[in-house]
Amino acid sequence: MLPLIYTDTDGRDIGRKLTYTADMEIGADTANTFELKVNLDDRLPVGGGSFIYRESSEFGGIVDAIGTETMTSPAKAIYRGRTWTGVLAKRVLEPPAGLSHLTYKGEANAGIAWIIGLLSLGDLFIVRPEHSGFAVDYQFYRYIDAYSGICMMLTSVGAKLKLAWNGDKIELWCEPVMDYTQTREIDSDRLRFTVEKVLRPVNSLVCLGKGDLEERTVMHFYANADREVVDGGGNPLPQSLFGADCVEEVY
């Protein structure tokens, strides 16, 4: 097992742990939190605000709660907190005063750095200064959490957020999104996961509006085989998938 490094409440390394169990949630549709357990007799000398992390990886976070579990043998000390992504997920991107939305236009890594500056998180995060190759012109959802906002901004240009502890701070940067269904460049001896591409997603929506029974407003929207829903002029596409190829839901 890779060593887990822990710090004091000022972020200074004070030790490393080889024996532990950890559950860390990172990414969209997760809590972006962690739970770390060690034997109670070998508890860590950490407090609220201490860091736990693995070097040069995205595995890590800030301790927010410390507890004890005595129903197991041996008893366990439990440490819970926000992952690095959870720190971002617990901050809100607000529209500037007098404007309806927060917007950004420019290079993607610079955009991430701009958000880190807005949130005054520069003591914890640093963004790679090199040009990512992605140009962004993005309008954020109102009052969205910073992690989701960054990820959605990058997704809009085919990029994804990457992060790792660099020995001093959590380093952020973006990389192209890779389609693992189209590559064999995976070391199967070191990595185990399942990838699925949805080949026939929902392509027909029956949208129910106001009114009752025969008076109810009903609208239909369709996607074609390329998952497009409007034509070049922005007009809704007619239905082009029928029979078993039509996958329909009610909205």
Secondary structure, 3 states (H helix, E strand, C coil): CCCEEEECCCCCEEEEECCCEEEECCCCCCCCEEEEEEEHHHCCCCCCCCEEECCCCCCEEEEEEEEEECCCCCCEEEEEEEEHHHHHHCCEECCCCCCCCCEEEEEHHHHHHHHHHHCCCCCCEEECCCCCCCEEEEECCCCEEHHHHHHHHHHCCCEEEEEEECCCCEEEEEEECCCHHHCCCCCCCCCCCCCCCCCCCCCEEEEECCCCHHHCCEEEEECCCCCCCECCCCCECCCCCCHHHCCEEEC
